[in-house]
Amino acid sequence: MSAAGPDRERPLAGLRVVELGNFIAAPTAGRLLADFGAEVVKIERPRTGDELRNWRLYAGDTSMLYRTINRGKLSVELDLRTQEGRDTVLDLVARSDALVENFRPGTLDRWGLDAATLERVNPELVVARVSAFGQTGPLSARPGFAAVAEAFGGMRELVGEADRPPARVGVSIGDSIAGLYAAFGVVMSLFDREQRRRLAAPPVGPAARHIDVALHEAVFSMMESLVPDYSAHDVLRERTGGRMEGIAPSNAYRCADGQSVVVAGNADGIFGRYMRAIGRPDLAEDPGLARNAQRWERREELDGAIEAWTGTLDRAEVLARLEEAGVPAGPIYQADDIVADEQYLARDMVQWRPVDVGGTTREVAFPGIVPVLGERSLPLGQVGPDLGEHTHQVVAGLLGRPCPCRACAPEAECDPADPATGPQETA
């Protein structure tokens, strides 16, 4: 448990997690745990840190992508290729509840951080491992990013228009899904740990069990009935653009002002209201459109009728009329729309924090914490830290070890009790 006093507003307060992760997958798991109160100590390589610091970097030395994915964490610079770095991590593991990592399988073993060693220093440690193809199987040693996993897991083939090559969604969705599963696995295993303690049962350490999240399996798990449809009916699903196969009418439509809306009017009970709202009572009353399967067969006709109507009105008027008719619809938002939207703001789903954006400090909008506990998002803590910002606090203050941080001269002995060099308060 963390030495810090627990914040009872956050269910994971009092837990400490070691994150050995780069890029997005394992760091997403760490972010979720930190959002809800866990003290997440992120170990970064000296000088360069997590490569995500440079992804979509528009100014300064740390991207907003890094600041977002690594919010609420402590950044510690350690070289895991050295004995000192490994010993420091093991000291930290001994005082922690969980470890998450996304190195290629076998990397930690080569660095002397194998499961048996981790279990020796902490028999109750929960370990979550994220990799491209999992820790076992013929492809386990193969590297891979989310793009490969999304293709291998069946998602990429369904994204885009049928007459064009498969496209990709605009975020690393495969990594994010894997991170969600890893965080869920950690919480599940911590619950199991507490149950075992209550029953006086022996612990299950990392040598006996770890959470094994493969990127492609995380994607595959989201593919609904893709494989069952093939197995049962020999159906191979195809790309359908803005539509969802077998569901109609549900699509994006252009309005007179050049903006677009998404309308999901495919339910049988909604369809009639929808068609009357667009001035087509004939379609509402057509017995050949009474069921979803019938509407899917006539999807081109229906989409043409809907866009003929939306094309005569501005987006706001389209949405107002559909809301009045009880038809699910919404605008297609960009970032500037989101930060001004009253629904996001009412639930604190956009929160502003001061950030150095390359020599100047600006108030920057960040996404809030999901899920909401109560009525609105929990407040964000510190955004993703500067590289090594908490090395002194963790290594000298928590562990009482000689500090390798930049503030301490290599020849000087670091005194955790010295206010000039000792641990700082966590933001």
Salt bridges, closest charged atoms under 4 A:
ASP7 OD2 - ARG10 NE 3.40
GLU19 OE2 - LYS42 NZ 2.59
GLU19 OE1 - LYS73 NZ 2.56
ASP35 OD2 - ARG31 NE 3.63
ASP35 OD2 - ARG71 NH2 2.92
GLU39 OE1 - ARG16 NE 2.42
GLU44 OE2 - ARG53 NH2 2.82
ASP50 OD2 - LYS42 NZ 2.96
GLU51 OE2 - ARG45 NH1 3.85
GLU77 OE1 - ARG406 NH2 3.25
ASP79 OD1 - ARG81 NE 3.07
ASP91 OD2 - ARG401 NH1 2.72
ASP97 OD1 - ARG193 NH1 3.02
GLU101 OE2 - ARG129 NH1 2.72
GLU124 OE1 - ARG197 NH2 2.55
GLU150 OE1 - ARG168 NE 3.17
GLU157 OE2 - ARG239 NH1 2.94
ASP192 OD2 - ARG196 NE 3.00
ASP192 OD2 - ARG209 NH2 2.71
GLU194 OE2 - ARG193 NH2 3.11
GLU194 OE2 - ARG197 NH1 3.08
GLU245 OE1 - ARG237 NE 3.47
ASP268 OD2 - ARG291 NH1 3.79
ASP268 OD1 - ARG295 NH2 2.77
ASP282 OD2 - ARG280 NH2 2.84
ASP286 OD2 - ARG298 NH1 3.03
GLU300 OE1 - ARG243 NH2 3.20
GLU301 OE1 - ARG298 NE 2.91
ASP303 OD2 - ARG243 NH2 2.81
GLU317 OE2 - ARG321 NE 2.69
ASP348 OD1 - ARG376 NH1 3.20
ASP386 OD1 - ARG67 NH1 2.99
GLU389 OE2 - HIS390 NE2 3.84
